[in-house]
Amino acid sequence: MFEDSLIESGGRLKTSRPATAAFSFGLQAVIVGIMVLIPLLFTEALPKAQLMMALVAPPPPPPPPPVAVKVVKQVQTDIINNQLRTPTKIPKKVEMIKEEEAPPPSMGVVGGVPGGVPGGSMGGVMGSIIGGTPTAVPKVAVQRIRVSQGVVAGLVIRKVQPNYPQLAKTARVQGNVQLAALIGKDGTIQNLHVLSGHPLLTQAALDAVKQWRYKPYILNGEPVEVDTQITVIFSLSGS
């Protein structure tokens, strides 16, 4: 019996070590599993503050500002394509348009003095010196004017007929010669030149018109020079 109690008794003492190790490992696995499953089965034991912070989603971003909508008010009109259309209904209220009264006509004169001057008149001279005498408008001396051919023809007091050139008669040349003339204040021809006409007839026309005399043309009581035109007619039937 004493020999059996000694470990070094030669290996005759037999123990079940593999079964003990397997049992110990299985027991530890069961304990660990129980410890893992308890928090899952009993959630009341978990810290609620940490769970709520972990499960709450972040707030959404703020919405964009609303877009301003411009409302265009459409004005009702009865004119379409520049034409007045027939109204479809009678308006409930007819607005009366009252025009502003025009100011009373002024009795003053543009450029006059406010209040006027005693003894003045409506037809007075604008801008004249108050209380002074009206100034006379100076006369402008006219030296020369242009007068039509028909008016000048009535002032002729001496008219010399031109001599028909023999060469022009032989060549059967006829027609009008247009001359530009300057009649002096005494009625004589001061300047004369040809405007148009046949060369065989122009010299005869110049020689004849230089001898013409006119009444002085009177303007504002004084004679003036006259710028005009003279037409000389050459006709074979009249020669």
Phi, psi and chi 1 to 4 in degrees:
 res  aa     phi    psi   chi1   chi2   chi3   chi4
   1 MET       -  -36.9  177.4 -176.6  -66.3      -
   2 PHE   -67.8  -32.6 -178.0   74.8      -      -
   3 GLU   -70.5  -34.3  -69.5  179.6   -2.7      -
   4 ASP   -70.5  -24.2  -66.6  -23.0      -      -
   5 SER   -79.8  -13.4   62.3      -      -      -
   6 LEU   -87.6  138.3  -65.4  176.8      -      -
   7 ILE   -73.0  -35.0  -60.9  174.8      -      -
   8 GLU   -86.6   32.9  -62.1   88.9   -1.1      -
   9 SER   -84.6   17.8   58.4      -      -      -
  10 GLY    96.5   15.1      -      -      -      -
  11 GLY    79.8   16.9      -      -      -      -
  12 ARG   -85.1  -16.9  -75.1 -177.2  -66.1  179.4
  13 LEU   -83.6  118.5 -178.9   62.1      -      -
  14 LYS  -105.3  129.2  -63.3 -178.8  180.0 -179.2
  15 THR  -122.8  160.2   60.3      -      -      -
  16 SER  -103.0   66.5   56.0      -      -      -
  17 ARG   -68.6  -44.2  -72.0 -174.9  176.2 -180.0
  18 PRO   -59.1  -41.1  -25.2   34.7      -      -
  19 ALA   -67.7  -36.7      -      -      -      -
  20 THR   -66.7  -41.0  -56.6      -      -      -
  21 ALA   -65.4  -41.4      -      -      -      -
  22 ALA   -65.6  -39.9      -      -      -      -
  23 PHE   -66.0  -39.0  175.8   77.5      -      -
  24 SER   -66.8  -41.0  175.5      -      -      -
  25 PHE   -65.4  -42.0  179.6   77.2      -      -
  26 GLY   -64.9  -38.7      -      -      -      -
  27 LEU   -64.8  -41.4 -179.4   61.0      -      -
  28 GLN   -64.9  -37.4  -66.4  177.7    3.7      -
  29 ALA   -65.3  -39.2      -      -      -      -
  30 VAL   -65.2  -41.4  171.3      -      -      -
  31 ILE   -64.1  -43.9  -65.9  173.2      -      -
  32 VAL   -63.1  -41.4  171.9      -      -      -
  33 GLY   -63.4  -40.1      -      -      -      -
  34 ILE   -63.4  -40.7  -68.2  172.4      -      -
  35 MET   -65.7  -33.1  -66.0  178.0   64.5      -
  36 VAL   -75.2  -37.8  171.6      -      -      -
  37 LEU   -78.3  -25.7  -69.5  176.5      -      -
  38 ILE   -60.6  -47.4  -74.0  175.7      -      -
  39 PRO   -63.2  -29.5  -22.9   34.7      -      -
  40 LEU   -75.0  -33.4  -62.5  177.9      -      -
  41 LEU   -82.8  -33.6  -64.9  176.8      -      -
  42 PHE  -117.1   86.2  -57.9   95.6      -      -
  43 THR   -73.3  -15.7   56.9      -      -      -
  44 GLU   -62.8  -21.5  -66.5   80.0    0.4      -
  45 ALA   -79.6  -17.0      -      -      -      -
  46 LEU   -76.2  151.9  -63.1  176.8      -      -
  47 PRO   -68.8  117.1   22.7  -31.6      -      -
  48 LYS   -68.9  -34.4  -65.5 -176.6  178.8 -178.8
  49 ALA   -61.6  -44.5      -      -      -      -
  50 GLN   -66.5  -37.6  -63.9 -179.8    1.0      -
  51 LEU   -66.2  -41.3  -71.0  176.7      -      -
  52 MET   -65.8  -39.4  -67.0  -61.1  -66.5      -
  53 MET   -65.6  -33.3  -67.2  178.3   59.5      -
  54 ALA   -77.8  -28.2      -      -      -      -
  55 LEU   -95.2  -18.7  -63.1  177.8      -      -
  56 VAL   -74.9  128.6  174.1      -      -      -
  57 ALA   -78.6  151.7      -      -      -      -
  58 PRO   -66.5  150.1   24.0  -33.5      -      -
  59 PRO   -64.7  146.1   24.6  -32.9      -      -
  60 PRO   -69.8  157.9   26.5  -34.2      -      -
  61 PRO   -66.4  153.0   23.9  -33.2      -      -
  62 PRO   -64.7  146.3   24.3  -33.2      -      -
  63 PRO   -69.3  152.9   26.0  -33.8      -      -
  64 PRO   -67.1  155.1   24.9  -33.9      -      -
  65 PRO   -63.5  146.0   23.8  -33.6      -      -
  66 PRO   -65.3  143.7   24.2  -32.8      -      -
  67 VAL   -79.0  131.1 -179.8      -      -      -
  68 ALA   -70.5  126.3      -      -      -      -
  69 VAL  -101.5  121.2  179.1      -      -      -
  70 LYS   -89.8  118.3 -174.9  177.1 -178.6 -179.3
  71 VAL   -91.8  120.8  178.8      -      -      -
  72 VAL   -96.5  118.6  179.0      -      -      -
  73 LYS   -86.4  120.2 -175.5  177.8 -178.9 -179.0
  74 GLN   -86.4  123.9 -174.4  176.0    4.9      -
  75 VAL   -86.3  126.1  179.7      -      -      -
  76 GLN   -75.5  130.8  -63.5  -67.9  -25.6      -
  77 THR  -137.9  152.4  177.7      -      -      -
  78 ASP   -98.1    7.2  -67.4  -24.6      -      -
  79 ILE  -107.0  119.2  -60.9  176.4      -      -
  80 ILE  -126.9  125.6  -60.2  176.7      -      -
  81 ASN    54.5   44.7  -63.9  -30.6      -      -
  82 ASN    59.8   24.6  -64.2  -32.6      -      -
  83 GLN  -130.2  141.4  -66.6 -177.4   -4.4      -
  84 LEU   -82.3  118.1 -176.9   63.0      -      -
  85 ARG   -90.0  160.2   66.3  179.0  178.2   86.1
  86 THR   -74.1  128.5  -55.1      -      -      -
  87 PRO   -65.6  142.6   21.4  -31.4      -      -
  88 THR   -86.9  -18.4   58.2      -      -      -
  89 LYS  -150.8  159.6   60.3 -178.9 -179.6  178.6
  90 ILE   -86.2  125.9  -59.6  175.9      -      -
  91 PRO   -66.1  146.5   23.1  -32.5      -      -
  92 LYS   -72.3  -31.0  -63.4 -179.6  179.3  179.6
  93 LYS  -133.1  127.8 -177.4  179.9  179.4 -178.8
  94 VAL  -106.1  118.6  179.0      -      -      -
  95 GLU   -85.3  135.3  -63.7 -177.5   -2.1      -
  96 MET   -95.0  123.3  -60.4  -63.4  -65.8      -
  97 ILE   -91.9  118.7  -59.6  175.3      -      -
  98 LYS  -104.8  116.7 -176.0  178.3 -179.9 -178.6
  99 GLU   -80.8  149.7  -63.0 -177.9   -5.3      -
 100 GLU   -71.9  139.2  -63.3 -178.8   -1.4      -
 101 GLU   -71.2  137.4  -63.6 -178.4   -1.7      -
 102 ALA   -72.2  144.8      -      -      -      -
 103 PRO   -65.0  149.6   23.7  -32.8      -      -
 104 PRO   -61.3  144.1   23.2  -33.0      -      -
 105 PRO   -60.9  138.3   22.9  -32.8      -      -
 106 SER   -83.5  139.8  176.7      -      -      -
 107 MET   -90.6    0.8  -61.0  -59.9  -67.3      -
 108 GLY   -81.9  179.2      -      -      -      -
 109 VAL  -120.8  138.6 -179.5      -      -      -
 110 VAL   -59.9  127.1  177.9      -      -      -
 111 GLY    91.6   -0.3      -      -      -      -
 112 GLY   -79.6  177.9      -      -      -      -
 113 VAL   -96.4  131.2  179.1      -      -      -
 114 PRO   -55.6  131.0  -22.0   32.2      -      -
 115 GLY    89.8  -20.0      -      -      -      -
 116 GLY    72.0 -178.7      -      -      -      -
 117 VAL  -124.0  133.6  177.9      -      -      -
 118 PRO   -55.9  130.4  -22.8   31.9      -      -
 119 GLY    91.0   -0.6      -      -      -      -
 120 GLY   -76.1  172.4      -      -      -      -
 121 SER  -137.1  160.9   61.1      -      -      -
 122 MET   -66.6  -30.8  -71.0  -65.3  -64.4      -
 123 GLY   -93.6   20.3      -      -      -      -
 124 GLY   -70.1  175.0      -      -      -      -
 125 VAL   -83.7  126.3 -179.6      -      -      -
 126 MET   -72.7  140.7  -67.2 -173.2  -60.4      -
 127 GLY    76.1    7.8      -      -      -      -
 128 SER   -73.0  162.0   60.2      -      -      -
 129 ILE   -72.5  132.6  -58.7  175.9      -      -
 130 ILE   -64.4  125.7  -59.8  175.3      -      -
 131 GLY    79.9   -3.0      -      -      -      -
 132 GLY   -92.7  172.1      -      -      -      -
 133 THR   -86.0  140.9   58.4      -      -      -
 134 PRO   -64.4  139.3   23.2  -32.6      -      -
 135 THR   -84.2  140.9   57.4      -      -      -
 136 ALA   -78.7  141.3      -      -      -      -
 137 VAL   -77.9  121.8  179.7      -      -      -
 138 PRO   -68.9  144.0   25.2  -33.4      -      -
 139 LYS   -78.2  139.8  -67.3 -176.7  178.3  179.9
 140 VAL   -97.1  119.9  178.7      -      -      -
 141 ALA   -73.5  122.4      -      -      -      -
 142 VAL   -96.4  123.1  179.9      -      -      -
 143 GLN   -92.5  -35.2  -61.5  -65.1  -29.1      -
 144 ARG  -150.0  141.4 -178.6 -174.8  -57.8  177.6
 145 ILE  -133.3  163.3   63.1  170.8      -      -
 146 ARG  -104.9  128.7 -176.2  170.3 -176.5   82.4
 147 VAL  -124.5  144.5 -178.5      -      -      -
 148 SER   -69.4  160.2   64.4      -      -      -
 149 GLN   -64.6  -35.6 -177.1  174.4  -14.6      -
 150 GLY   -66.5  -37.4      -      -      -      -
 151 VAL   -69.6  -41.7  175.0      -      -      -
 152 VAL   -65.9  -33.4  173.6      -      -      -
 153 ALA   -60.8  -28.4      -      -      -      -
 154 GLY   -77.6   -9.2      -      -      -      -
 155 LEU   -98.8    1.4  -59.2  176.5      -      -
 156 VAL   -71.8  127.3  177.6      -      -      -
 157 ILE  -111.9  -14.5   57.8  177.7      -      -
 158 ARG  -145.8  122.0 -179.0 -172.6  176.5 -172.3
 159 LYS  -130.7  116.5 -171.9  174.3 -176.5  179.0
 160 VAL   -98.6  126.4  177.5      -      -      -
 161 GLN   -77.1  137.1  -64.9  -65.0  -28.1      -
 162 PRO   -73.4  150.4   27.2  -33.1      -      -
 163 ASN   -81.4  125.6  -65.2  -36.1      -      -
 164 TYR   -71.1  120.3 -148.8  116.5      -      -
 165 PRO   -61.4  138.8  -22.0   33.9      -      -
 166 GLN   -66.5  -36.6 -171.6   62.8   36.2      -
 167 LEU   -63.9  -38.2 -176.5   59.6      -      -
 168 ALA   -67.9  -35.6      -      -      -      -
 169 LYS   -65.0  -43.4  -72.6 -176.7  179.3 -179.1
 170 THR   -63.3  -39.0  -56.4      -      -      -
 171 ALA   -83.1    2.3      -      -      -      -
 172 ARG    56.5   43.7  -52.5  -65.1  -64.4  177.0
 173 VAL   -96.8  130.7  175.5      -      -      -
 174 GLN  -147.4  168.1   61.2 -178.9   -7.1      -
 175 GLY   145.4 -167.5      -      -      -      -
 176 ASN  -106.7  148.2  -61.1  -21.4      -      -
 177 VAL  -118.6  121.7  176.3      -      -      -
 178 GLN   -98.9  124.8 -166.9   75.8   20.4      -
 179 LEU  -119.4  145.9  -56.3  175.1      -      -
 180 ALA  -102.8  125.9      -      -      -      -
 181 ALA  -128.8  149.3      -      -      -      -
 182 LEU  -117.5  115.4  175.1   62.5      -      -
 183 ILE   -96.5  126.2  -57.3  174.1      -      -
 184 GLY   -74.6  176.9      -      -      -      -
 185 LYS   -65.9  -24.5  -63.6 -179.7 -179.9 -180.0
 186 ASP   -90.3    1.2   56.4   -5.5      -      -
 187 GLY    91.7    3.9      -      -      -      -
 188 THR   -93.1  159.8   59.1      -      -      -
 189 ILE   -79.5  116.9  -58.3  -64.3      -      -
 190 GLN   -93.4  -36.1  -58.6  -69.3  -22.0      -
 191 ASN  -146.1  141.1 -171.0   10.5      -      -
 192 LEU  -151.7  130.3 -168.6   67.1      -      -
 193 HIS  -149.1  160.6   60.6  -85.2      -      -
 194 VAL   -86.1  134.0  178.8      -      -      -
 195 LEU   -98.1  -42.3  -64.3  177.3      -      -
 196 SER  -160.7  159.0   63.0      -      -      -
 197 GLY   143.2  164.1      -      -      -      -
 198 HIS   -72.8  138.1 -162.8  -81.4      -      -
 199 PRO   -58.4  -28.4  -24.0   33.1      -      -
 200 LEU   -75.0  -11.7  -65.0  177.4      -      -
 201 LEU  -112.2  -18.4  -55.3  174.3      -      -
 202 THR   -65.5  -42.1   55.0      -      -      -
 203 GLN   -67.2  -38.0 -171.2   58.5   46.8      -
 204 ALA   -65.4  -36.4      -      -      -      -
 205 ALA   -67.7  -40.8      -      -      -      -
 206 LEU   -63.5  -43.6  -70.0  171.7      -      -
 207 ASP   -63.8  -35.0  -65.5  -20.3      -      -
 208 ALA   -77.4  -44.4      -      -      -      -
 209 VAL   -69.6  -28.8  174.4      -      -      -
 210 LYS   -59.7  -21.9  -73.7  179.4 -179.1  178.6
 211 GLN   -94.1   -1.2  -55.7  176.5   50.5      -
 212 TRP   -73.9  152.8  -68.7   11.5      -      -
 213 ARG  -131.9  146.4  -65.8  -66.8 -178.4  -90.7
 214 TYR  -129.2  159.2  -66.1   85.3      -      -
 215 LYS   -71.6  143.4  -64.9  179.0 -177.6  178.8
 216 PRO   -61.4  139.0  -22.4   33.8      -      -
 217 TYR   -87.0  120.1 -168.1   88.2      -      -
 218 ILE   -99.6  129.5  -55.2  -58.9      -      -
 219 LEU  -135.9  124.3 -178.6   65.1      -      -
 220 ASN    56.0   35.7  -64.3  -30.0      -      -
 221 GLY    82.1    3.1      -      -      -      -
 222 GLU  -131.8  145.8  -64.0 -177.6   -0.2      -
 223 PRO   -72.9  144.5   25.7  -32.7      -      -
 224 VAL  -132.1  161.1  -65.4      -      -      -
 225 GLU   -75.7  149.1  -64.8  179.5  -12.3      -
 226 VAL  -123.1  129.3  174.1      -      -      -
 227 ASP  -104.6  120.9 -168.1    3.5      -      -
 228 THR  -151.4 -174.5 -173.9      -      -      -
 229 GLN  -125.8  149.1  -67.1 -176.5    2.8      -
 230 ILE  -129.7  134.9  -60.2  173.7      -      -
 231 THR  -113.6  125.9  -57.2      -      -      -
 232 VAL  -110.3  126.8 -178.6      -      -      -
 233 ILE  -104.0  128.0  -58.0  173.7      -      -
 234 PHE  -113.3  120.8  -70.1   87.1      -      -
 235 SER  -134.6  131.1  176.9      -      -      -
 236 LEU   -69.4  -28.0  -67.7  173.9      -      -
 237 SER   -72.5  -29.5   61.1      -      -      -
 238 GLY   -88.9  -15.4      -      -      -      -
 239 SER   -76.0      -   63.2      -      -      -
